[in-house]
Amino acid sequence: MKKIVFFSMLCFISLVNAQKKKALASTPVLAKVENLVLELKGENLQLVQMEGAKAKETVVIQANATVLNPVDCKIIPFTASGSKLYAVSWTEKKTVTTTDKTEEITTVTHAIYEWANKKQVFFNIQVTNNITEKVYLDLNKNASETQMRVRREGYELVINPNGTVTQKNKTSTLTWTFDATKKEMVQAKKK
């Protein structure tokens, strides 16, 4: 009887360990399009070209991404100047709270790749900071009011149907086109 109980416990422990190893080995897929997969593997955020179930080629988008908590990840394929490009985007959200102030920081990152050469041709970061602050109206801190404001940094990125990329902020708009000979995005000339 003791042998049966011992054998059952041994099987149970080995089954639990096998499931833990399998869970650690799998990498969560953040986004997928065609045969490209965006994943957070180890300390790197990477774009992987899959061939069946195996990784064929890998490009590291951001190294040392241990603190990166990407949400709303997308891979958007588009064609510019006859070349196939892939726009990889993700959002990070962070909240910083003190006694009188709360900041909700949203960072949207875009990286555009020309996959034939595994080259990053464009990179854009947009940060939106929603601040809620308690402001005292007198020196004794008897009366206060809550003030809300929004601070924006960087450019909002728009991928146009014709393959151009537009960066917009409050004061300016920039348009970028893909130069197929240089394999990079160049600023479009104004007419």
Backbone as a printed PyTorch tensor [residue, N CA C, xyz], in Angstrom:
tensor([[[  0.8200,  -1.1930,   0.0000],
         [  0.0000,   0.0000,   0.0000],
         [  0.8700,   1.2660,   0.0000]],

        [[  1.9620,   1.2430,   0.7820],
         [  2.8640,   2.3900,   0.8550],
         [  3.5070,   2.6380,  -0.5050]],

        [[  3.8170,   1.5670,  -1.2310],
         [  4.4340,   1.7100,  -2.5420],
         [  3.4790,   2.3820,  -3.5240]],

        [[  2.2040,   2.0590,  -3.4500],
         [  1.2120,   2.6490,  -4.3530],
         [  1.0660,   4.1390,  -4.0720]],

        [[  0.9860,   4.5180,  -2.8040],
         [  0.8720,   5.9280,  -2.4380],
         [  2.1280,   6.6910,  -2.8630]],

        [[  3.3010,   6.1030,  -2.6070],
         [  4.5600,   6.7320,  -2.9790],
         [  4.6400,   6.9210,  -4.4950]],

        [[  4.2750,   5.8760,  -5.2500],
         [  4.3070,   5.9550,  -6.7090],
         [  3.3160,   7.0100,  -7.2140]],

        [[  2.1210,   7.0940,  -6.6420],
         [  1.1200,   8.1000,  -7.0360],
         [  1.6300,   9.5120,  -6.7840]],

        [[  2.2590,   9.7560,  -5.6350],
         [  2.8110,  11.0750,  -5.3150],
         [  3.9320,  11.4470,  -6.2890]],

        [[  4.7840,  10.4710,  -6.6050],
         [  5.8830,  10.7110,  -7.5350],
         [  5.3480,  11.0910,  -8.9190]],

        [[  4.3190,  10.3960,  -9.4010],
         [  3.7060,  10.7130, -10.7000],
         [  3.0770,  12.1080, -10.6820]],

        [[  2.4120,  12.4330,  -9.5920],
         [  1.7690,  13.7470,  -9.4700],
         [  2.8110,  14.8770,  -9.5010]],

        [[  3.8950,  14.7230,  -8.7790],
         [  4.9480,  15.7450,  -8.7300],
         [  5.6110,  15.9020, -10.0990]],

        [[  5.8780,  14.7990, -10.7850],
         [  6.5030,  14.9010, -12.1080],
         [  5.5480,  15.5440, -13.1090]],

        [[  4.2460,  15.2890, -13.0000],
         [  3.2690,  15.9000, -13.8910],
         [  3.2060,  17.4110, -13.6720]],

        [[  3.2150,  17.8510, -12.4250],
         [  3.1740,  19.2810, -12.1090],
         [  4.4350,  19.9750, -12.6290]],

        [[  5.6050,  19.3690, -12.4310],
         [  6.8540,  19.9530, -12.9240],
         [  6.8740,  20.0410, -14.4420]],

        [[  6.3510,  19.0440, -15.1200],
         [  6.3150,  19.0550, -16.5870],
         [  5.4120,  20.1840, -17.0850]],

        [[  4.2810,  20.4110, -16.4190],
         [  3.3790,  21.4870, -16.8230],
         [  4.0150,  22.8510, -16.5800]],

        [[  4.7630,  23.0130, -15.4910],
         [  5.4370,  24.2780, -15.2130],
         [  6.4840,  24.5660, -16.2860]],

        [[  7.2660,  23.5690, -16.6700],
         [  8.2900,  23.7640, -17.6960],
         [  7.6480,  24.1060, -19.0290]],

        [[  6.5330,  23.4650, -19.3520],
         [  5.8520,  23.7360, -20.6040],
         [  5.2940,  25.1570, -20.6010]],

        [[  4.7540,  25.6190, -19.4780],
         [  4.2220,  26.9760, -19.3850],
         [  5.3330,  28.0050, -19.5210]],

        [[  6.4970,  27.7420, -18.9740],
         [  7.6140,  28.6690, -19.0810],
         [  8.1890,  28.7000, -20.4900]],

        [[  8.1350,  27.5880, -21.1940],
         [  8.7280,  27.5090, -22.5230],
         [  7.8970,  28.2410, -23.5750]],

        [[  6.5820,  28.3160, -23.3880],
         [  5.7540,  28.9650, -24.3910],
         [  5.8840,  30.4780, -24.2830]],

        [[  5.9240,  31.1290, -25.4310],
         [  6.0450,  32.5720, -25.4980],
         [  4.7170,  33.1410, -25.9650]],

        [[  4.1650,  34.1160, -25.2390],
         [  2.8720,  34.6610, -25.6620],
         [  3.0000,  35.4610, -26.9580]],

        [[  2.0830,  35.2300, -27.8540],
         [  2.0390,  35.9490, -29.1260],
         [  1.2270,  37.2160, -28.8920]],

        [[  1.8470,  38.3780, -29.1270],
         [  1.1770,  39.6570, -28.9090],
         [  0.3700,  40.0840, -30.1270]],

        [[  0.8820,  39.7850, -31.3230],
         [  0.1830,  40.1070, -32.5670],
         [  0.6840,  39.1720, -33.6560]],

        [[ -0.1680,  38.9510, -34.6590],
         [  0.2090,  38.0540, -35.7510],
         [ -0.4670,  38.5250, -37.0280]],

        [[  0.3030,  38.5380, -38.1150],
         [ -0.2390,  38.8200, -39.4330],
         [  0.6120,  38.0450, -40.4360]],

        [[ -0.0620,  37.4570, -41.4160],
         [  0.6050,  36.6200, -42.4190],
         [  1.4940,  35.6060, -41.6910]],

        [[  2.8150,  35.6230, -41.9480],
         [  3.6960,  34.6790, -41.2660],
         [  4.5970,  35.3770, -40.2500]],

        [[  4.2400,  36.6190, -39.8560],
         [  5.0110,  37.3670, -38.8570],
         [  4.2940,  37.3670, -37.5120]],

        [[  5.0930,  37.2120, -36.4550],
         [  4.5600,  37.1580, -35.0970],
         [  5.3440,  38.1480, -34.2390]],

        [[  4.6280,  38.9420, -33.4410],
         [  5.2540,  39.8360, -32.4680],
         [  5.1660,  39.1550, -31.1120]],

        [[  6.3300,  38.9820, -30.4600],
         [  6.3400,  38.2950, -29.1770],
         [  7.3480,  38.9280, -28.2240]],

        [[  7.0910,  38.7530, -26.9530],
         [  7.9890,  39.1900, -25.8910],
         [  8.6680,  37.9380, -25.3760]],

        [[  9.9280,  37.7420, -25.7860],
         [ 10.6430,  36.5100, -25.4640],
         [ 11.8940,  36.8630, -24.6750]],

        [[ 11.9980,  36.2970, -23.4900],
         [ 13.1250,  36.6170, -22.6290],
         [ 13.0760,  38.0820, -22.2510]],

        [[ 14.0930,  38.8190, -22.6030],
         [ 14.1450,  40.2480, -22.3190],
         [ 13.9210,  41.0960, -23.5620]],

        [[ 13.5340,  40.4900, -24.6730],
         [ 13.4330,  41.2140, -25.9380],
         [ 12.0230,  41.1910, -26.5050]],

        [[ 11.6210,  42.3380, -27.0620],
         [ 10.4180,  42.4030, -27.8760],
         [ 10.8960,  42.1700, -29.2970]],

        [[ 10.3580,  41.1310, -29.9500],
         [ 10.9080,  40.7550, -31.2460],
         [  9.8220,  40.3910, -32.2430]],

        [[ 10.1950,  40.5870, -33.5070],
         [  9.3460,  40.2420, -34.6360],
         [  9.9420,  38.9880, -35.2640]],

        [[  9.1180,  37.9520, -35.3800],
         [  9.6110,  36.6470, -35.8190],
         [  8.8640,  36.2140, -37.0760]],

        [[  9.6390,  35.7850, -38.0860],
         [  9.0450,  35.1980, -39.2900],
         [  8.9470,  33.7010, -39.0510]],

        [[  7.7340,  33.1860, -39.1220],
         [  7.4930,  31.7710, -38.8440],
         [  7.4580,  30.9880, -40.1390]],

        [[  7.9710,  29.7730, -40.0680],
         [  7.8740,  28.8160, -41.1680],
         [  7.2340,  27.5790, -40.5620]],

        [[  5.9270,  27.4870, -40.7150],
         [  5.1860,  26.4290, -40.0280],
         [  5.1020,  26.7810, -38.5520]],

        [[  5.6170,  25.8920, -37.6930],
         [  5.6180,  26.1400, -36.2600],
         [  6.9890,  26.5880, -35.7540]],

        [[  7.9490,  26.7190, -36.6510],
         [  9.3150,  27.0800, -36.2510],
         [  9.6490,  28.4990, -36.6790]],

        [[ 10.4980,  29.1390, -35.8820],
         [ 10.9590,  30.4860, -36.1950],
         [ 12.0310,  30.4200, -37.2740]],

        [[ 11.8390,  31.1830, -38.3450],
         [ 12.8100,  31.1930, -39.4390],
         [ 13.8170,  32.3290, -39.2420]],

        [[ 13.3080,  33.5540, -39.0650],
         [ 14.1770,  34.7120, -38.8700],
         [ 13.5770,  35.5990, -37.7810]],

        [[ 14.4550,  36.2700, -37.0270],
         [ 14.0290,  37.1000, -35.9110],
         [ 14.7060,  38.4590, -35.9780]],

        [[ 13.9350,  39.5070, -35.7060],
         [ 14.4620,  40.8630, -35.5920],
         [ 14.0680,  41.3920, -34.2180]],

        [[ 15.0550,  41.8320, -33.4360],
         [ 14.7790,  42.3910, -32.1130],
         [ 14.3630,  43.8420, -32.2880]],

        [[ 13.1460,  44.1560, -31.8420],
         [ 12.6360,  45.5190, -31.9430],
         [ 13.1300,  46.3490, -30.7650]],

        [[ 13.0260,  45.7850, -29.5660],
         [ 13.4880,  46.4900, -28.3800],
         [ 14.1480,  45.4870, -27.4460]],

        [[ 15.4360,  45.7080, -27.1770],
         [ 16.1730,  44.8400, -26.2600],
         [ 15.9350,  45.3040, -24.8240]],

        [[ 16.1740,  44.4140, -23.8810],
         [ 15.9970,  44.7000, -22.4540],
         [ 14.6100,  45.2560, -22.1630]],

        [[ 13.5960,  44.5790, -22.6440],
         [ 12.2160,  45.0310, -22.4910],
         [ 11.5380,  44.3680, -21.2970]],

        [[ 12.2810,  44.1350, -20.2230],
         [ 11.7110,  43.4450, -19.0610],
         [ 10.6220,  44.2700, -18.4040]],

        [[ 10.7440,  45.5950, -18.3900],
         [  9.7230,  46.4340, -17.7720],
         [  8.6270,  46.8110, -18.7600]],

        [[  8.7820,  46.4230, -20.0060],
         [  7.8060,  46.7320, -21.0330],
         [  6.5580,  45.8720, -20.8310]],

        [[  5.4170,  46.5170, -20.7710],
         [  4.1510,  45.8020, -20.6390],
         [  3.2550,  46.2040, -21.8100]],

        [[  3.5180,  45.6600, -23.0050],
         [  2.7830,  46.1090, -24.1880],
         [  1.3470,  45.5880, -24.2190]],

        [[  0.4390,  46.4770, -24.5990],
         [ -0.9670,  46.1160, -24.8260],
         [ -1.3620,  46.6820, -26.1830]],

        [[ -2.4580,  46.2230, -26.7070],
         [ -2.9760,  46.6990, -27.9860],
         [ -1.8900,  46.6500, -29.0710]],

        [[ -1.2670,  45.4940, -29.2210],
         [ -0.1850,  45.3090, -30.1990],
         [ -0.7790,  45.0040, -31.5740]],

        [[ -0.1520,  45.5850, -32.6050],
         [ -0.6240,  45.3850, -33.9700],
         [  0.5570,  45.2680, -34.9210]],

        [[  0.3700,  44.5020, -35.9820],
         [  1.2800,  44.4710, -37.1180],
         [  0.4330,  44.8290, -38.3320]],

        [[  0.7900,  45.9350, -38.9860],
         [  0.0010,  46.4290, -40.1110],
         [  0.8520,  46.3390, -41.3840]],

        [[  0.5160,  45.4330, -42.3110],
         [  1.2590,  45.3840, -43.5750],
         [  0.7440,  46.4520, -44.5450]],

        [[  1.6530,  47.0830, -45.2650],
         [  1.2590,  48.0370, -46.2980],
         [  2.3720,  48.1110, -47.3450]],

        [[  2.0190,  48.6570, -48.5020],
         [  2.9630,  48.7640, -49.6000],
         [  3.2810,  50.2330, -49.8480]],

        [[  4.5750,  50.5390, -49.9470],
         [  5.0240,  51.9020, -50.2320],
         [  6.1060,  51.8340, -51.2970]],

        [[  5.9300,  52.5510, -52.3700],
         [  6.8900,  52.5900, -53.4930],
         [  7.2320,  51.1860, -53.9950]],

        [[  6.2440,  50.3060, -54.0130],
         [  6.4370,  48.9500, -54.5100],
         [  7.0940,  47.9940, -53.5290]],

        [[  7.4050,  48.4360, -52.3310],
         [  8.0370,  47.5780, -51.3190],
         [  7.0370,  47.2430, -50.2210]],

        [[  7.1070,  46.0160, -49.7460],
         [  6.2260,  45.5710, -48.6690],
         [  6.8340,  46.0040, -47.3400]],

        [[  6.0830,  46.7870, -46.5570],
         [  6.5150,  47.2610, -45.2510],
         [  5.5480,  46.7590, -44.1900]],

        [[  6.0580,  46.6570, -42.9610],
         [  5.2450,  46.2250, -41.8310],
         [  5.3930,  47.2490, -40.7090]],

        [[  4.2710,  47.8080, -40.2710],
         [  4.2690,  48.7470, -39.1510],
         [  3.8850,  47.9700, -37.8920]],

        [[  4.7820,  47.9580, -36.9290],
         [  4.5440,  47.2850, -35.6540],
         [  4.2310,  48.3770, -34.6370]],

        [[  3.1070,  48.2480, -33.9490],
         [  2.7520,  49.2550, -32.9550],
         [  2.3130,  48.5820, -31.6680]],

        [[  2.5850,  49.2530, -30.5570],
         [  2.1310,  48.7840, -29.2530],
         [  1.9390,  49.9780, -28.3310]],

        [[  1.1380,  49.7690, -27.2970],
         [  0.8140,  50.8050, -26.3220],
         [  1.2800,  50.3470, -24.9580]],

        [[  1.8530,  51.2760, -24.1940],
         [  2.2290,  51.0130, -22.8140],
         [  1.4690,  51.9930, -21.9330]],

        [[  0.9630,  51.5040, -20.8090],
         [  0.2380,  52.3700, -19.8770],
         [  0.8860,  52.2760, -18.5070]],

        [[  1.0440,  53.4480, -17.8840],
         [  1.6730,  53.5070, -16.5730],
         [  0.9570,  54.5690, -15.7520]],

        [[  0.7650,  54.3040, -14.4650],
         [  0.1380,  55.2600, -13.5680],
         [  1.1160,  55.5990, -12.4490]],

        [[  1.3220,  56.9050, -12.2430],
         [  2.1740,  57.3950, -11.1650],
         [  1.2800,  58.1830, -10.2230]],

        [[  1.2430,  57.7710,  -8.9430],
         [  0.3640,  58.4070,  -7.9730],
         [  1.1660,  58.9310,  -6.7910]],

        [[  0.9160,  60.1910,  -6.4340],
         [  1.4360,  60.7760,  -5.2030],
         [  0.2340,  61.2480,  -4.3960]],

        [[  0.4710,  61.9140,  -3.2760],
         [ -0.6500,  62.3070,  -2.4140],
         [ -1.5760,  63.3110,  -3.0900]],

        [[ -1.0360,  64.2280,  -3.8750],
         [ -1.8660,  65.2720,  -4.4810],
         [ -1.9490,  65.1990,  -5.9960]],

        [[ -1.3150,  64.2040,  -6.5950],
         [ -1.2510,  64.1710,  -8.0570],
         [ -1.3120,  62.7370,  -8.5690]],

        [[ -2.0460,  62.5490,  -9.6620],
         [ -2.0930,  61.2660, -10.3550],
         [ -1.8050,  61.5090, -11.8300]],

        [[ -0.8330,  60.7540, -12.3610],
         [ -0.4850,  60.8620, -13.7750],
         [ -0.7300,  59.5180, -14.4430]],

        [[ -1.5480,  59.5310, -15.4830],
         [ -1.7850,  58.3410, -16.2960],
         [ -1.0590,  58.5500, -17.6190]],

        [[  0.0470,  57.8200, -17.7970],
         [  0.9250,  58.0200, -18.9490],
         [  0.6850,  56.9030, -19.9610]],

        [[  0.3310,  57.2910, -21.1830],
         [  0.1040,  56.3440, -22.2670],
         [  1.1360,  56.6140, -23.3620]],

        [[  1.9120,  55.5900, -23.6940],
         [  2.9460,  55.7110, -24.7190],
         [  2.5840,  54.7960, -25.8830]],

        [[  2.4620,  55.3780, -27.0730],
         [  2.1810,  54.6100, -28.2900],
         [  3.4500,  54.6260, -29.1370]],

        [[  3.9590,  53.4360, -29.4620],
         [  5.2030,  53.3030, -30.2150],
         [  4.9280,  52.6240, -31.5470]],

        [[  5.5340,  53.1600, -32.6080],
         [  5.4490,  52.5700, -33.9460],
         [  6.8630,  52.3250, -34.4660]],

        [[  7.0780,  51.1720, -35.0330],
         [  8.3340,  50.8510, -35.7140],
         [  7.9660,  50.2510, -37.0660]],

        [[  8.5170,  50.8070, -38.1420],
         [  8.2060,  50.3300, -39.4820],
         [  9.4290,  49.6030, -40.0310]],

        [[  9.1790,  48.3720, -40.5370],
         [ 10.2710,  47.5230, -41.0320],
         [ 10.0770,  47.1870, -42.4940]],

        [[ 11.1970,  47.1580, -43.2030],
         [ 11.2480,  46.6440, -44.5640],
         [ 11.8050,  45.2260, -44.4050]],

        [[ 10.9350,  44.2300, -44.4860],
         [ 11.2850,  42.8770, -44.0670],
         [ 12.2840,  42.1900, -44.9930]],

        [[ 12.3170,  42.5420, -46.2590],
         [ 13.2470,  41.8840, -47.1830],
         [ 14.6950,  42.0710, -46.7180]],

        [[ 15.0260,  43.2270, -46.1610],
         [ 16.3810,  43.4990, -45.6590],
         [ 16.4500,  43.4770, -44.1280]],

        [[ 15.3310,  43.1690, -43.4580],
         [ 15.2590,  43.1410, -41.9810],
         [ 15.7260,  44.4700, -41.3990]],

        [[ 15.2750,  45.5660, -42.0150],
         [ 15.7520,  46.8900, -41.6280],
         [ 14.6030,  47.7440, -41.1050]],

        [[ 14.8670,  48.4060, -39.9740],
         [ 13.9020,  49.3620, -39.4500],
         [ 14.0560,  50.6560, -40.2410]],

        [[ 12.9750,  51.1220, -40.8620],
         [ 13.0530,  52.3120, -41.7060],
         [ 12.4260,  53.5400, -41.0550]],

        [[ 11.6740,  53.3480, -39.9570],
         [ 11.0400,  54.4920, -39.2890],
         [ 10.6800,  54.1040, -37.8680]],

        [[ 10.7390,  55.0940, -36.9650],
         [ 10.4060,  54.8610, -35.5530],
         [  9.7150,  56.1030, -35.0230]],

        [[  8.6350,  55.9380, -34.2650],
         [  7.8640,  57.0650, -33.7430],
         [  7.3380,  56.7400, -32.3550]],

        [[  7.4230,  57.7250, -31.4530],
         [  6.8640,  57.5780, -30.1060],
         [  5.9550,  58.7680, -29.8300]],

        [[  4.7660,  58.4750, -29.2940],
         [  3.8220,  59.5040, -28.8840],
         [  3.4580,  59.2510, -27.4260]],

        [[  3.5940,  60.2790, -26.5770],
         [  3.2990,  60.1530, -25.1480],
         [  2.1610,  61.1030, -24.8010]],

        [[  1.1350,  60.5660, -24.1410],
         [  0.0210,  61.3660, -23.6420],
         [ -0.0260,  61.2010, -22.1320]],

        [[  0.0160,  62.3290, -21.4170],
         [  0.0400,  62.3130, -19.9590],
         [ -1.2090,  63.0220, -19.4410]],

        [[ -2.1450,  62.2590, -18.8650],
         [ -3.3450,  62.8220, -18.2530],
         [ -3.0500,  63.0660, -16.7820]],

        [[ -3.0580,  64.3320, -16.3570],
         [ -2.6740,  64.7090, -15.0020],
         [ -3.9070,  65.1930, -14.2560]],

        [[ -4.1370,  64.6090, -13.0930],
         [ -5.1790,  65.0610, -12.1770],
         [ -4.4710,  65.4990, -10.9090]],

        [[ -4.6430,  66.7980, -10.5540],
         [ -3.8760,  67.3520,  -9.4500],
         [ -4.7880,  68.1110,  -8.4920]],

        [[ -4.5420,  67.9380,  -7.2050],
         [ -5.2520,  68.6690,  -6.1670],
         [ -4.4340,  69.9230,  -5.8520]],

        [[ -5.0230,  71.0990,  -6.1230],
         [ -4.3290,  72.3700,  -5.9340],
         [ -4.9850,  73.1060,  -4.7730]],

        [[ -4.1580,  73.5520,  -3.8190],
         [ -4.6670,  74.2740,  -2.6460],
         [ -4.7820,  75.7560,  -2.9650]],

        [[ -5.8880,  76.3520,  -2.5240],
         [ -6.1730,  77.7450,  -2.8370],
         [ -5.6790,  78.7110,  -1.7670]],

        [[ -5.3470,  78.2180,  -0.5730],
         [ -4.8120,  79.0790,   0.4820],
         [ -3.5850,  78.4330,   1.1160]],

        [[ -2.8480,  79.2210,   1.8850],
         [ -1.6110,  78.7290,   2.4830],
         [ -1.8460,  77.6660,   3.5510]],

        [[ -2.9770,  77.7050,   4.2420],
         [ -3.2680,  76.7510,   5.3090],
         [ -3.8450,  75.4290,   4.7840]],

        [[ -4.0020,  75.3350,   3.5020],
         [ -4.5280,  74.1410,   2.8350],
         [ -5.9380,  73.7770,   3.3040]],

        [[ -6.7660,  74.8260,   3.5010],
         [ -8.1590,  74.6080,   3.8980],
         [ -9.0560,  74.3930,   2.6930]],

        [[ -8.7900,  75.0970,   1.6250],
         [ -9.6200,  74.9950,   0.4210],
         [ -8.7660,  74.4840,  -0.7310]],

        [[ -9.3580,  73.6160,  -1.5230],
         [ -8.6260,  73.0720,  -2.6710],
         [ -9.5710,  72.8330,  -3.8300]],

        [[ -8.9890,  72.6440,  -4.9930],
         [ -9.7530,  72.2700,  -6.1690],
         [ -8.9600,  71.2290,  -6.9500]],

        [[ -9.6700,  70.4490,  -7.7310],
         [ -9.0200,  69.4350,  -8.5570],
         [ -8.8910,  69.9770,  -9.9650]],

        [[ -7.6630,  69.9650, -10.4660],
         [ -7.4070,  70.4360, -11.8150],
         [ -6.9660,  69.2580, -12.6780]],

        [[ -7.4480,  69.2480, -13.9130],
         [ -7.0830,  68.1990, -14.8620],
         [ -6.4770,  68.8520, -16.0860]],

        [[ -5.3880,  68.2610, -16.5840],
         [ -4.7720,  68.7540, -17.8000],
         [ -4.1390,  67.5850, -18.5500]],

        [[ -3.9000,  67.8170, -19.8230],
         [ -3.3160,  66.7980, -20.6880],
         [ -2.0490,  67.3860, -21.3060]],

        [[ -0.9640,  66.6090, -21.2390],
         [  0.2960,  67.0150, -21.8550],
         [  0.6460,  65.9650, -22.9090]],

        [[  0.9500,  66.4400, -24.1030],
         [  1.2930,  65.5330, -25.2050],
         [  2.7110,  65.8130, -25.6810]],

        [[  3.4210,  64.7370, -25.9960],
         [  4.7720,  64.8410, -26.5350],
         [  4.8650,  63.9360, -27.7580]],

        [[  5.6610,  64.3280, -28.7160],
         [  5.8500,  63.5110, -29.9080],
         [  4.7540,  63.7430, -30.9290]],

        [[  4.6740,  62.8220, -31.8820],
         [  3.7470,  62.9320, -32.9950],
         [  2.7970,  61.7450, -33.0180]],

        [[  1.5690,  62.0150, -33.4630],
         [  0.6230,  60.9500, -33.7670],
         [  0.9640,  60.4470, -35.1630]],

        [[  1.0080,  59.1400, -35.3480],
         [  1.4070,  58.5600, -36.6360],
         [  0.1860,  58.0040, -37.3590]],

        [[  0.0850,  58.3340, -38.6420],
         [ -1.0020,  57.8390, -39.4880],
         [ -0.3750,  57.2270, -40.7410]],

        [[ -0.7620,  55.9890, -41.0470],
         [ -0.3140,  55.3320, -42.2770],
         [ -1.4040,  55.5370, -43.3160]],

        [[ -1.0700,  56.2230, -44.3780],
         [ -2.0380,  56.5730, -45.4140],
         [ -2.2050,  55.4270, -46.4110]],

        [[ -3.3560,  55.3490, -47.0900],
         [ -3.5870,  54.2720, -48.0650],
         [ -2.5920,  54.2540, -49.2270]],

        [[ -1.9870,  55.4010, -49.5460],
         [ -1.0390,  55.4520, -50.6580],
         [  0.3750,  55.0370, -50.2460]],

        [[  0.5770,  54.6320, -48.9950],
         [  1.8780,  54.1630, -48.5400],
         [  2.7340,  55.2310, -47.8880]],

        [[  2.2480,  56.4670, -47.8270],
         [  2.9920,  57.5050, -47.1230],
         [  2.6440,  57.4590, -45.6350]],

        [[  3.5020,  58.0680, -44.8410],
         [  3.3040,  58.1150, -43.3960],
         [  3.2130,  59.5790, -42.9940]],

        [[  2.2190,  59.9100, -42.1730],
         [  2.0270,  61.2880, -41.7230],
         [  2.1920,  61.3610, -40.2160]],

        [[  3.0010,  62.3180, -39.7760],
         [  3.1600,  62.6040, -38.3540],
         [  2.4470,  63.9250, -38.0700]],

        [[  1.5900,  63.9350, -37.0330],
         [  0.8390,  65.1430, -36.6990],
         [  1.0120,  65.4570, -35.2230]],

        [[  1.1290,  66.7520, -34.9330],
         [  0.9760,  67.2260, -33.5600],
         [  0.1820,  68.5190, -33.6280]],

        [[  0.1220,  69.2610, -32.5290],
         [ -0.7260,  70.4420, -32.4690],
         [ -0.3000,  71.5260, -33.4540]],

        [[  0.9860,  71.6250, -33.7130],
         [  1.4840,  72.7430, -34.5180],
         [  1.9680,  72.3690, -35.9170]],

        [[  2.2470,  71.1100, -36.1920],
         [  2.8230,  70.7770, -37.4980],
         [  2.3710,  69.4130, -37.9930]],

        [[  2.5400,  69.2300, -39.2950],
         [  2.2520,  67.9620, -39.9540],
         [  3.4280,  67.6450, -40.8700]],

        [[  3.9730,  66.4460, -40.7230],
         [  5.0930,  65.9980, -41.5550],
         [  4.6550,  64.7750, -42.3490]],

        [[  5.0470,  64.7130, -43.6130],
         [  4.7210,  63.5720, -44.4640],
         [  6.0190,  62.8980, -44.8830]],

        [[  6.0330,  61.5670, -44.7860],
         [  7.2120,  60.7760, -45.1190],
         [  6.8490,  59.7780, -46.2050]],

        [[  7.7830,  59.5640, -47.1520],
         [  7.6090,  58.5590, -48.2000],
         [  8.7700,  57.5800, -48.1300]],

        [[  8.5580,  56.4000, -48.6700],
         [  9.6000,  55.3790, -48.6770],
         [ 10.4220,  55.4990, -49.9460]],

        [[ 11.7300,  55.6350, -49.7940],
         [ 12.6560,  55.6810, -50.9200],
         [ 13.1690,  54.2580, -51.1400]],

        [[ 12.7370,  53.6330, -52.2290],
         [ 13.0600,  52.2250, -52.4850],
         [ 14.5430,  52.0090, -52.7730]],

        [[ 15.2450,  53.0140, -53.2980],
         [ 16.6680,  52.8340, -53.5890],
         [ 17.5140,  52.9300, -52.3160]],

        [[ 17.1770,  53.8700, -51.4340],
         [ 17.9160,  54.0200, -50.1740],
         [ 17.4130,  53.0820, -49.0860]],

        [[ 16.2270,  52.5070, -49.2820],
         [ 15.5800,  51.6260, -48.2990],
         [ 15.3770,  52.3490, -46.9670]],

        [[ 14.8110,  53.5750, -47.0380],
         [ 14.5210,  54.3360, -45.8330],
         [ 13.3830,  55.3210, -46.1130]],

        [[ 12.7720,  55.8070, -45.0440],
         [ 11.7280,  56.8140, -45.1670],
         [ 12.3890,  58.1820, -45.2630]],

        [[ 11.9270,  58.9920, -46.2120],
         [ 12.4410,  60.3420, -46.3870],
         [ 11.2710,  61.3120, -46.3390]],

        [[ 11.5720,  62.5050, -45.8590],
         [ 10.5160,  63.5010, -45.7440],
         [ 10.1050,  63.9720, -47.1230]],

        [[  8.7950,  64.0110, -47.3700],
         [  8.2670,  64.4220, -48.6660],
         [  8.4830,  65.9160, -48.8590]],

        [[  8.8040,  66.2870, -50.0730],
         [  9.0180,  67.6950, -50.3770],
         [  7.6620,  68.3960, -50.5060]],

        [[  7.5910,  69.5930, -49.9470],
         [  6.3520,  70.3780, -50.0450],
         [  6.2420,  70.9710, -51.4330]],

        [[  5.0190,  71.0350, -51.9260],
         [  4.7770,  71.5710, -53.2690],
         [  4.5320,  73.0530, -53.2110]]])
